[in-house]
Amino acid sequence: MKLVVELLRSTSFRTFVLYPLVVVGCELLLNGYRLRLEPVFLPLLAIGYLQYRLIGKYRIGLAGGGPGMSTLPEGLVTSGPFAYCRNPMYLGHIIFLAGLALSLQSVPGALVAAGAAVWFHLRVLRDEKRLKEHFGQPYLDYCKRVRRWIPWLF
Protein backbone atom coordinates (compact mmCIF):
# COMPACT_ATOMS: atom_id res chain seq x y z
CA MET A 1 0.00 0.00 0.00
CA LYS A 2 2.87 2.36 0.86
CA LEU A 3 4.34 1.85 -2.63
CA VAL A 4 1.02 2.75 -4.25
CA VAL A 5 0.78 5.94 -2.20
CA GLU A 6 4.36 6.88 -3.11
CA LEU A 7 3.70 6.25 -6.81
CA LEU A 8 0.53 8.35 -6.75
CA ARG A 9 2.41 11.18 -5.06
CA SER A 10 5.05 11.10 -7.79
CA THR A 11 4.33 13.77 -10.37
CA SER A 12 6.38 11.97 -13.02
CA PHE A 13 4.51 8.69 -12.42
CA ARG A 14 1.18 10.46 -12.77
CA THR A 15 2.19 12.35 -15.91
CA PHE A 16 4.05 9.65 -17.80
CA VAL A 17 2.23 6.48 -16.65
CA LEU A 18 -1.08 7.02 -14.85
CA TYR A 19 -2.62 9.80 -16.93
CA PRO A 20 -1.80 8.13 -20.28
CA LEU A 21 -3.37 4.87 -19.04
CA VAL A 22 -6.49 6.71 -17.88
CA VAL A 23 -6.79 8.70 -21.12
CA VAL A 24 -6.28 5.64 -23.32
CA GLY A 25 -8.83 3.73 -21.22
CA CYS A 26 -11.36 6.54 -21.57
CA GLU A 27 -10.78 6.76 -25.31
CA LEU A 28 -11.21 3.02 -25.76
CA LEU A 29 -14.49 3.10 -23.83
CA LEU A 30 -15.78 6.20 -25.63
CA ASN A 31 -14.84 5.02 -29.13
CA GLY A 32 -15.88 1.38 -29.23
CA TYR A 33 -12.43 0.08 -28.24
CA ARG A 34 -10.68 1.94 -31.06
CA LEU A 35 -8.13 4.70 -30.74
CA ARG A 36 -8.21 7.70 -33.06
CA LEU A 37 -4.53 8.29 -33.56
CA GLU A 38 -3.00 11.39 -35.17
CA PRO A 39 0.64 10.31 -35.59
CA VAL A 40 1.84 13.82 -36.47
CA PHE A 41 1.52 14.76 -32.77
CA LEU A 42 3.34 11.69 -31.37
CA PRO A 43 6.74 13.47 -31.33
CA LEU A 44 5.34 15.82 -28.65
CA LEU A 45 5.22 12.88 -26.26
CA ALA A 46 8.90 12.10 -26.82
CA ILE A 47 9.90 15.77 -26.74
CA GLY A 48 8.03 16.39 -23.48
CA TYR A 49 9.41 13.30 -21.77
CA LEU A 50 12.97 13.89 -22.94
CA GLN A 51 12.77 17.55 -21.96
CA TYR A 52 11.71 16.57 -18.44
CA ARG A 53 14.27 13.77 -18.12
CA LEU A 54 17.36 15.39 -19.66
CA ILE A 55 16.86 18.79 -18.07
CA GLY A 56 16.35 17.07 -14.72
CA LYS A 57 19.71 15.33 -15.08
CA TYR A 58 21.28 18.66 -16.09
CA ARG A 59 19.87 20.48 -13.04
CA ILE A 60 20.76 17.75 -10.56
CA GLY A 61 24.25 17.46 -12.05
CA LEU A 62 24.90 21.17 -11.58
CA ALA A 63 23.11 21.93 -8.33
CA GLY A 64 22.17 18.68 -6.62
CA GLY A 65 18.84 18.37 -4.92
CA GLY A 66 16.20 15.84 -5.79
CA PRO A 67 13.62 15.50 -8.47
CA GLY A 68 10.96 18.15 -8.09
CA MET A 69 11.33 20.32 -5.02
CA SER A 70 11.30 17.70 -2.27
CA THR A 71 15.01 18.35 -1.75
CA LEU A 72 16.01 21.89 -2.72
CA PRO A 73 18.99 22.29 -5.05
CA GLU A 74 22.21 23.47 -3.46
CA GLY A 75 22.76 26.11 -6.11
CA LEU A 76 20.71 28.27 -8.42
CA VAL A 77 20.83 26.97 -12.01
CA THR A 78 20.46 29.82 -14.51
CA SER A 79 22.32 28.36 -17.50
CA GLY A 80 21.35 26.01 -20.31
CA PRO A 81 17.57 25.60 -20.63
CA PHE A 82 17.09 27.52 -17.38
CA ALA A 83 18.44 30.64 -19.12
CA TYR A 84 15.26 30.69 -21.25
CA CYS A 85 12.55 29.27 -18.99
CA ARG A 86 12.42 29.00 -15.22
CA ASN A 87 10.44 25.75 -15.30
CA PRO A 88 11.57 23.70 -18.30
CA MET A 89 11.07 20.37 -16.51
CA TYR A 90 7.46 21.13 -15.63
CA LEU A 91 6.96 22.44 -19.16
CA GLY A 92 8.10 19.01 -20.39
CA HIS A 93 5.22 17.43 -18.45
CA ILE A 94 2.73 19.81 -20.06
CA ILE A 95 4.14 19.25 -23.57
CA PHE A 96 3.85 15.49 -23.04
CA LEU A 97 0.22 15.71 -21.89
CA ALA A 98 -0.71 18.10 -24.72
CA GLY A 99 0.90 15.63 -27.14
CA LEU A 100 -1.15 12.82 -25.61
CA ALA A 101 -4.40 14.74 -26.03
CA LEU A 102 -3.58 15.81 -29.59
CA SER A 103 -2.27 12.38 -30.64
CA LEU A 104 -5.47 10.70 -29.50
CA GLN A 105 -7.76 13.60 -30.45
CA SER A 106 -9.01 13.18 -26.91
CA VAL A 107 -11.32 15.46 -24.96
CA PRO A 108 -10.54 13.61 -21.71
CA GLY A 109 -6.85 13.99 -22.59
CA ALA A 110 -7.31 17.72 -23.16
CA LEU A 111 -9.05 18.03 -19.79
CA VAL A 112 -6.18 16.16 -18.10
CA ALA A 113 -3.60 18.38 -19.85
CA ALA A 114 -5.47 21.57 -18.91
CA GLY A 115 -5.92 20.44 -15.31
CA ALA A 116 -2.25 19.50 -15.07
CA ALA A 117 -1.21 22.88 -16.52
CA VAL A 118 -3.22 24.67 -13.83
CA TRP A 119 -1.82 22.35 -11.14
CA PHE A 120 1.77 22.95 -12.35
CA HIS A 121 1.23 26.70 -12.37
CA LEU A 122 0.01 26.61 -8.76
CA ARG A 123 2.94 24.37 -7.86
CA VAL A 124 5.35 26.83 -9.49
CA LEU A 125 3.93 29.65 -7.38
CA ARG A 126 4.64 27.59 -4.23
CA ASP A 127 8.09 26.59 -5.51
CA GLU A 128 8.97 30.20 -6.27
CA LYS A 129 8.16 31.23 -2.72
CA ARG A 130 10.51 28.54 -1.36
CA LEU A 131 13.25 29.46 -3.84
CA LYS A 132 12.99 33.17 -2.93
CA GLU A 133 13.42 32.24 0.72
CA HIS A 134 16.30 29.87 -0.05
CA PHE A 135 18.30 31.92 -2.58
CA GLY A 136 17.15 35.49 -1.87
CA GLN A 137 18.15 38.35 -4.18
CA PRO A 138 19.97 36.21 -6.79
CA TYR A 139 16.71 34.32 -7.38
CA LEU A 140 14.71 37.56 -7.59
CA ASP A 141 17.20 38.89 -10.17
CA TYR A 142 16.88 35.64 -12.12
CA CYS A 143 13.08 35.98 -12.11
CA LYS A 144 13.38 39.46 -13.62
CA ARG A 145 15.54 38.12 -16.48
CA VAL A 146 13.82 34.82 -17.30
CA ARG A 147 10.14 34.11 -17.90
CA ARG A 148 8.29 31.52 -15.88
CA TRP A 149 6.98 29.38 -18.76
CA ILE A 150 7.53 30.59 -22.31
CA PRO A 151 10.65 32.55 -23.26
CA TRP A 152 9.95 36.22 -23.98
CA LEU A 153 6.19 35.78 -23.36
CA PHE A 154 5.00 34.36 -20.04
Helices and strands as residue ranges (DSSP letters): H 2-9, H 11-13, I 14-18, H 19-30, G 39-41, H 42-63, G 80-83, H 88-104, H 107-135, H 137-145
